[in-house]
Amino acid sequence: MAALGRMYSSRREMDEHVFHPAVSLLVPLVAVFAGAYLPKLAPWLMILDLPLVVVIFFAVARRSPISGVMTGALVGVLQDLLLNQPIGINGMVKAVVGYVAASISLRVDVDALATRVVMNFSFCLLQSLMLLGIYQWLLQDANVQTRWLHELLRAGVNTVVAIPLFFLLDYAKQRA
């Protein structure tokens, strides 16, 4: 019987991953700093949201909604600090994305390429929708306009960048 290996009682136990502390700290920091400073070097890179991609990856890899919320909130608040935005806006949005991504990962095979594409594209659009809602309804900023064609392009570009990044970060996974 020992040859059969460890028996798992749930999909979460079977697929849950942890990361070396250096990976857990450095990857989000690099993503936030790259997201803040690369557009200053090349303005067309403003379309990328590397912090969002990293939040999605860690949320689905860890399969823990609490961890997804914490990762999203911390990454988002750090992003707000570096981009001179109202503190907490990206933190709230990325916390929600982290929670939803981790919750979905408990039920769906998130290692499949098609799932990763759909998730990244959908979460980019969800983030845009939530940011629009926050600016218009909570901050009462009537000047905020969303160009949905641009948001679709942004979601596509972030998805194209996310897929190879996910495969690269898969090498840093360790079994829980």
C-alpha positions as CSV (number, residue, x, y, z in Angstrom):
1,M,0.0,0.0,0.0
2,A,2.9,2.4,0.7
3,A,3.8,2.2,-3.0
4,L,0.6,3.9,-3.9
5,G,1.9,7.1,-2.4
6,R,0.1,9.7,-0.4
7,M,-3.6,9.7,-0.6
8,Y,-5.2,13.1,-1.1
9,S,-8.6,14.0,0.3
10,S,-9.2,17.0,-1.9
11,R,-8.0,18.6,-5.1
12,R,-6.5,21.4,-3.0
13,E,-4.3,19.0,-1.1
14,M,-3.2,17.4,-4.3
15,D,-2.2,20.6,-6.2
16,E,-1.3,23.1,-3.5
17,H,2.2,24.6,-4.0
18,V,4.5,26.7,-1.9
19,F,7.4,28.8,-3.0
20,H,10.8,29.6,-1.5
21,P,10.5,32.8,0.5
22,A,12.9,34.6,-1.8
23,V,10.7,33.8,-4.8
24,S,7.6,34.9,-2.8
25,L,9.2,38.2,-2.0
26,L,11.3,39.0,-5.0
27,V,8.9,38.1,-7.9
28,P,6.1,40.5,-6.7
29,L,8.7,43.2,-5.9
30,V,10.3,43.0,-9.3
31,A,6.9,43.0,-11.0
32,V,5.7,46.1,-9.1
33,F,9.0,48.0,-9.7
34,A,9.1,47.0,-13.4
35,G,5.4,48.0,-13.7
36,A,6.2,51.4,-12.2
37,Y,9.4,52.2,-14.0
38,L,9.4,50.5,-17.4
39,P,6.6,52.9,-18.7
40,K,8.9,55.8,-17.9
41,L,11.6,54.3,-20.2
42,A,9.1,53.2,-22.9
43,P,5.6,54.7,-22.6
44,W,4.0,52.0,-24.7
45,L,4.7,49.5,-21.9
46,M,2.1,51.3,-19.8
47,I,-0.4,48.7,-21.2
48,L,1.3,45.9,-19.1
49,D,0.2,45.2,-15.6
50,L,2.8,42.8,-14.4
51,P,1.7,43.1,-10.7
52,L,-1.7,41.7,-11.7
53,V,-0.2,38.8,-13.6
54,V,1.9,37.9,-10.6
55,V,-1.1,38.1,-8.2
56,I,-3.0,35.8,-10.5
57,F,-0.1,33.3,-10.7
58,F,0.5,33.1,-6.9
59,A,-3.2,33.0,-6.1
60,V,-3.9,30.0,-8.4
61,A,-0.6,28.2,-7.5
62,R,-1.2,28.4,-3.7
63,R,-4.9,27.7,-4.0
64,S,-5.6,29.6,-0.8
65,P,-8.2,32.5,-1.0
66,I,-6.6,34.1,2.2
67,S,-3.2,34.0,0.6
68,G,-4.6,35.4,-2.6
69,V,-6.2,38.3,-0.8
70,M,-3.0,39.1,1.1
71,T,-0.8,38.9,-2.0
72,G,-3.2,41.0,-4.0
73,A,-3.6,43.6,-1.3
74,L,0.1,44.0,-0.6
75,V,1.1,44.1,-4.2
76,G,-1.7,46.5,-5.0
77,V,-0.9,48.9,-2.1
78,L,2.8,48.9,-3.1
79,Q,1.8,49.6,-6.7
80,D,-0.3,52.6,-5.5
81,L,2.6,53.9,-3.5
82,L,4.9,53.9,-6.5
83,L,2.4,55.3,-9.0
84,N,1.2,58.2,-6.9
85,Q,-2.4,57.0,-6.9
86,P,-4.9,57.1,-4.1
87,I,-3.6,54.5,-1.6
88,G,-5.6,51.3,-1.6
89,I,-7.4,51.4,-4.9
90,N,-5.1,48.8,-6.6
91,G,-4.9,47.0,-3.2
92,M,-8.7,46.5,-3.1
93,V,-8.9,45.5,-6.7
94,K,-6.0,43.1,-6.7
95,A,-7.2,41.6,-3.4
96,V,-10.5,40.8,-5.0
97,V,-8.8,39.3,-8.0
98,G,-6.5,37.2,-5.8
99,Y,-9.5,35.9,-3.8
100,V,-11.5,35.0,-6.9
101,A,-8.5,33.4,-8.7
102,A,-7.6,31.3,-5.7
103,S,-11.3,30.3,-5.2
104,I,-11.6,29.2,-8.8
105,S,-8.3,27.3,-8.6
106,L,-9.9,25.0,-6.0
107,R,-12.4,23.7,-8.6
108,V,-10.7,24.1,-12.0
109,D,-7.4,22.7,-13.4
110,V,-5.5,26.0,-13.6
111,D,-2.4,24.4,-15.1
112,A,-4.0,23.9,-18.4
113,L,-3.0,26.4,-21.1
114,A,-6.6,27.2,-22.1
115,T,-7.6,27.9,-18.5
116,R,-4.7,30.2,-18.0
117,V,-5.5,32.2,-21.1
118,V,-9.2,32.6,-20.2
119,M,-8.4,33.4,-16.5
120,N,-5.8,36.1,-17.3
121,F,-7.9,37.7,-20.0
122,S,-11.0,37.7,-17.7
123,F,-9.2,39.0,-14.7
124,C,-7.7,41.9,-16.7
125,L,-11.2,42.9,-17.7
126,L,-12.5,42.4,-14.2
127,Q,-9.8,44.6,-12.8
128,S,-10.7,47.3,-15.4
129,L,-14.4,47.1,-14.5
130,M,-13.7,47.3,-10.8
131,L,-11.3,50.3,-11.2
132,L,-13.9,52.1,-13.3
133,G,-16.5,51.4,-10.5
134,I,-14.2,52.6,-7.8
135,Y,-13.3,55.8,-9.6
136,Q,-16.8,56.7,-10.7
137,W,-18.9,55.6,-7.7
138,L,-16.6,55.7,-4.7
139,L,-14.4,58.6,-5.6
140,Q,-17.1,60.4,-7.6
141,D,-14.7,61.2,-10.4
142,A,-16.8,61.9,-13.5
143,N,-13.7,62.5,-15.7
144,V,-12.8,58.8,-15.8
145,Q,-13.7,57.3,-19.1
146,T,-13.0,53.8,-20.1
147,R,-12.2,52.9,-23.7
148,W,-13.3,49.3,-23.8
149,L,-11.5,48.5,-27.1
150,H,-8.3,49.6,-25.4
151,E,-9.2,47.5,-22.3
152,L,-9.7,44.4,-24.5
153,L,-6.3,45.0,-26.2
154,R,-4.8,45.5,-22.7
155,A,-6.2,42.2,-21.5
156,G,-4.9,40.5,-24.6
157,V,-1.4,41.9,-24.3
158,N,-1.3,41.0,-20.6
159,T,-2.5,37.5,-21.4
160,V,0.2,37.0,-24.0
161,V,2.9,38.2,-21.5
162,A,1.4,36.1,-18.7
163,I,1.5,32.7,-20.4
164,P,5.3,32.4,-20.8
165,L,5.7,34.1,-17.4
166,F,3.5,31.4,-15.8
167,F,5.5,28.6,-17.4
168,L,8.7,30.2,-16.2
169,L,7.4,30.6,-12.6
170,D,6.1,27.0,-12.7
171,Y,9.7,26.0,-12.2
172,A,9.8,27.7,-8.8
173,K,6.9,25.7,-7.4
174,Q,7.5,23.3,-4.6
175,R,5.0,20.7,-3.3
176,A,3.3,21.7,-0.1
